[in-house]
Amino acid sequence: MKDFLDEKVDLYNRPQFIKDDPIQIPHRFTKLQDVEIMGFWTAVLAWGQRKTIINKANELVELMDGAPHDFMVNHSEKDRRRFLDFKHRTFQATDTLYFLEFLQYFYKNNNTLETAFAQFINKNDETVEKALIGFHDLFFSLDVAPQRTRKHIATPIRKSTCKRLNMFLRWMVRDDDKGVDLGLWKAIKPSQLLMPLDVHVERVGRKLGVLTRKQRDWKAVIELTENLRQYDPKDPVKYDFALFGIGVTGR
């Protein structure tokens, strides 16, 4: 099984993967904060067809004048009016406006979004569970946080798979020589990452016997990651490329 999965990781963990995947959006930028902002927001929007996700993320970039961090720090209240028509499935104007509110507040007080996750975890923690819980609570700590927006930022407390946040952390933390994941954050270790569990990964994981839990929930994420950790304790989430790649292509 390890040989098979390693072969599939090598097949899909290549630069060619980028052009059809939402990870292409943060790859467009070189400034750390631009990469973070668009990586985070793209990951949050990552449900539905990948082409649509990419188009909506590009729309956000245009609305921020092509400079996400500069826009976040310097925009005024009236500049937010242009976002009122931005929608993606259940992500509506109220959600967009709060994302702008939080990110402006955060970047006026912090240099990197890494802090929003890493401050809740230490090197001895086995996984990023505490980082995900802490980030959720921090994100909704502002008085104006809308209740409806909570569905877009998952937390293990609600037994969610936290698929989008786990994918975002994979993008930002994993650092290899393949050029797909960005590997810009160093305070979280690749060994602490958890699998982004979506329908493709779930289906292939069950067929391969590395996932047996019936529900697609937080416990399933832990089970899947622990099983894959047997094949690579230092970087179990690299197998996301294998399971997702097989699931999407059907090969």
KAHUPE-V415506 format. One record per residue. SS is DSSP state (H for helix, E for strand, C for the rest). NEAR is the number of other C-alpha atoms within 8 Angstrom. Layout:
ss: (SS;SS)
near: (NEAR;NEAR)
//
This chain:
ss: (C;H;H;H;H;H;H;H;H;H;H;H;C;C;H;H;H;H;H;H;C;C;C;H;H;H;H;C;C;C;C;H;H;H;H;H;H;H;H;H;H;H;H;H;C;C;C;C;C;H;H;H;H;H;H;H;H;H;H;H;H;H;H;C;C;C;C;H;H;H;H;H;H;H;C;C;H;H;H;H;H;H;H;C;C;C;C;E;C;C;E;C;H;H;H;H;H;H;H;H;H;H;H;H;H;H;H;H;H;C;C;C;C;H;H;H;H;H;C;C;C;C;C;C;C;C;C;C;H;H;H;H;H;H;H;H;H;H;H;C;C;C;C;C;C;C;H;H;H;H;H;H;C;C;C;H;H;H;C;C;C;C;H;H;H;H;H;H;H;H;H;H;H;C;C;C;C;C;C;C;C;C;C;C;C;C;C;C;C;H;H;H;C;C;C;C;C;C;H;H;H;H;H;H;H;H;H;H;C;C;C;C;C;C;C;C;C;H;H;H;H;H;H;H;H;H;H;H;H;C;C;C;C;C;C;H;H;H;H;H;H;H;H;H;H;H;H;H;H;C;C)
near: (4;6;6;7;10;10;8;12;13;8;8;10;10;11;9;5;10;11;7;8;10;13;12;11;13;11;9;7;9;7;6;9;11;13;13;12;11;13;13;10;9;14;12;10;10;10;6;6;6;11;9;8;14;13;8;9;13;9;8;9;12;8;9;9;8;7;9;13;10;8;10;11;9;6;9;6;6;5;7;11;7;7;10;9;6;9;8;8;5;5;10;10;11;8;11;12;11;12;8;10;8;10;9;10;8;9;13;8;6;8;7;10;12;8;8;11;12;11;8;10;11;8;6;4;8;6;9;12;7;9;12;13;11;11;11;11;8;8;8;9;7;7;5;5;9;9;5;6;11;9;6;7;10;13;11;12;6;6;9;10;13;13;10;10;14;12;11;11;9;12;13;12;15;10;8;7;4;8;8;11;13;11;11;8;8;7;6;12;9;12;11;10;14;12;13;14;12;7;6;12;13;11;9;12;12;10;7;7;7;10;12;7;8;5;5;11;9;11;9;14;14;9;10;12;12;8;10;13;11;8;8;8;9;7;10;17;13;8;11;12;11;14;12;11;11;12;12;7;6;5;4)
//
